[in-house]
Amino acid sequence: MTIEFNKPFQLSANFQKKPIDEIHTIMKTNSLTYLYAIEDDGITWGKFDNNKKLTLSKDGFLADGSEKLQQVYLFGQFQQILLWRNGQQFSANSITDVELPDKDSDGLETYREEKYFLWGSAKEVDTTEPFSRLVEEDRGFQFAVPIKLEPGDQAALTVRHYFDYDNDGQCTIAFSRLVDLVKMEGNK
């Protein structure tokens, strides 16, 4: 199994001033599909399409720089790049699947994927391509995710857990990464 884990990822000096330009370049260069950003005042989702256009769930995302930004996950089928605030600067690392067999040479499982539901469900058909609005009425919040959902559908993150085994054969999750955002059909 070949995985490049926790590999430092170099951000350009331009990141602090024009973070959205740097994010666009990173996603294009590394063929990443989704953006999930955590800010002081909420979250922003984004999707990088085949035409190399990044569509965001929030207008003006990072328009005034990166002061409110805490973390950004850029991810796709074969790689995740995580950017995080480190004082006044940002650090970044990547996890890349170079070669990923289902089992190692001893026949032990090397990874497993799980789906984690996001809060809320689609209440109506959203016409703002490629986003759908999830509503969680009991908790009083809503947000847009970059996949098309029908009323009653939910969204889930696919997370890949990579396993490590000690000398006694005990399995631990060595690390995990985001892989995909998927539609989970609900009751219609």
C-alpha positions in Angstrom: 0.0 0.0 0.0 1.4 3.4 -1.0 -0.2 6.4 0.7 1.4 9.8 1.1 0.2 10.8 4.5 0.6 14.1 6.3 2.8 15.3 3.6 3.5 19.1 4.0 1.8 21.1 1.3 3.4 24.4 0.3 1.0 27.4 0.1 2.1 30.4 -2.0 2.9 33.7 -0.4 -0.2 35.0 -2.1 -2.6 32.9 0.0 -3.0 35.4 2.8 -4.1 38.2 0.4 -6.0 36.2 -2.3 -6.9 32.8 -0.7 -9.7 32.0 -3.2 -7.2 32.3 -6.1 -4.8 29.9 -4.3 -7.6 27.5 -3.5 -8.8 27.5 -7.1 -5.2 26.8 -8.3 -4.8 23.9 -5.8 -8.1 22.3 -6.8 -7.3 22.6 -10.5 -3.8 21.3 -10.2 -4.7 18.4 -8.0 -8.0 17.4 -9.7 -10.0 17.9 -6.5 -13.8 18.1 -6.5 -15.1 19.6 -3.3 -14.3 22.4 -0.9 -15.6 22.4 2.7 -14.5 25.6 4.6 -15.0 26.3 8.3 -15.1 30.0 9.1 -15.7 32.0 12.3 -19.3 32.8 11.1 -20.3 29.5 9.4 -19.4 27.1 6.7 -19.0 27.3 2.9 -19.2 24.4 0.5 -17.9 24.5 -3.1 -17.6 22.3 -6.1 -15.0 22.3 -8.8 -16.7 21.2 -12.1 -15.3 19.7 -15.3 -15.0 23.2 -16.9 -12.6 24.1 -14.1 -15.0 26.5 -12.4 -15.4 26.7 -8.7 -19.0 27.3 -7.6 -19.5 28.3 -4.0 -22.5 28.1 -1.6 -21.8 31.6 -0.3 -21.3 34.8 -2.3 -18.2 36.8 -1.4 -16.4 33.8 0.2 -13.0 35.1 1.2 -13.5 38.3 -0.7 -11.9 40.3 2.1 -9.0 37.9 2.7 -8.7 35.0 5.2 -9.3 36.7 8.5 -12.4 34.6 9.4 -11.1 31.3 7.8 -10.2 28.5 10.2 -9.9 25.4 8.1 -10.4 24.3 4.5 -10.8 20.7 3.3 -10.2 20.3 -0.5 -10.9 16.7 -1.5 -11.7 14.2 -4.2 -11.4 10.5 -4.9 -7.6 10.2 -4.6 -6.5 13.1 -2.4 -7.4 15.5 0.5 -5.6 18.7 1.2 -6.2 20.3 4.5 -5.5 23.9 5.2 -5.7 25.2 8.8 -5.0 28.4 10.6 -1.8 28.4 12.6 -1.7 31.7 14.4 -1.7 34.4 11.8 -0.5 32.1 9.1 -1.9 28.9 7.4 -0.4 25.5 7.2 -1.3 22.7 4.9 -0.8 18.9 4.4 -2.1 16.3 2.0 -3.1 12.7 2.0 -2.8 11.0 -1.4 -3.7 7.5 -2.5 -0.9 6.5 -4.8 -1.6 2.8 -4.8 -4.3 1.4 -2.5 -5.0 -2.3 -2.5 -8.0 -3.6 -0.5 -5.8 -6.0 1.5 -2.1 -5.9 2.4 0.4 -8.8 1.9 -0.9 -10.6 5.0 -4.5 -10.4 3.8 -5.4 -7.7 6.3 -7.8 -5.0 5.3 -6.0 -1.7 4.5 -8.9 0.7 4.6 -12.7 1.0 4.9 -15.1 3.7 3.7 -18.0 4.9 5.8 -20.8 7.3 5.1 -21.5 10.1 7.6 -24.9 11.8 7.3 -25.0 15.6 7.4 -27.7 17.2 9.5 -30.9 18.0 7.7 -32.7 16.9 4.6 -33.8 18.5 1.4 -37.3 20.1 1.7 -37.9 21.2 -1.8 -36.2 21.0 -5.2 -33.5 23.7 -5.4 -32.9 25.4 -8.7 -29.4 26.8 -7.8 -27.2 24.4 -9.6 -25.3 22.4 -8.4 -26.5 23.1 -4.8 -29.3 21.8 -2.6 -30.4 23.3 0.7 -30.5 21.0 3.7 -32.8 22.0 6.5 -32.7 20.8 10.1 -35.9 22.2 11.6 -35.4 20.9 15.1 -32.1 22.7 15.4 -33.1 25.7 13.3 -30.3 25.8 10.8 -29.9 25.3 7.0 -27.0 25.2 4.6 -26.4 24.5 0.9 -24.4 21.4 -0.2 -23.0 21.0 -3.8 -25.1 18.0 -4.9 -28.5 17.7 -6.4 -31.1 16.4 -3.9 -34.8 15.7 -4.2 -37.2 16.5 -1.3 -36.6 14.0 1.6 -33.0 13.2 0.5 -30.1 13.6 2.7 -26.4 14.2 2.0 -23.5 12.2 3.5 -19.7 12.5 3.5 -17.8 9.5 2.4 -14.8 9.1 4.8 -11.9 6.7 4.2 -10.3 5.2 7.3 -6.8 3.8 6.8 -5.8 1.0 9.1 -2.6 0.1 10.8 -1.8 -3.1 12.7 0.5 -3.7 15.6 2.7 -6.7 16.2 -0.2 -8.5 17.9 -2.5 -7.9 14.9 -4.6 -5.3 16.7 -6.1 -2.9 14.2 -6.2 0.9 14.7 -7.4 3.7 12.5 -4.1 5.4 11.6 -5.8 8.4 9.8 -8.9 9.3 7.9 -9.8 11.6 5.0 -12.8 13.0 3.1 -13.4 11.3 -0.2 -16.8 12.3 -1.6 -20.2 13.9 -0.9 -23.1 11.7 -1.9 -26.9 11.7 -2.1 -28.7 9.4 0.3 -32.3 8.9 -0.9 -34.9 9.5 1.7 -38.6 8.8 2.0 -40.6 10.4 -0.8 
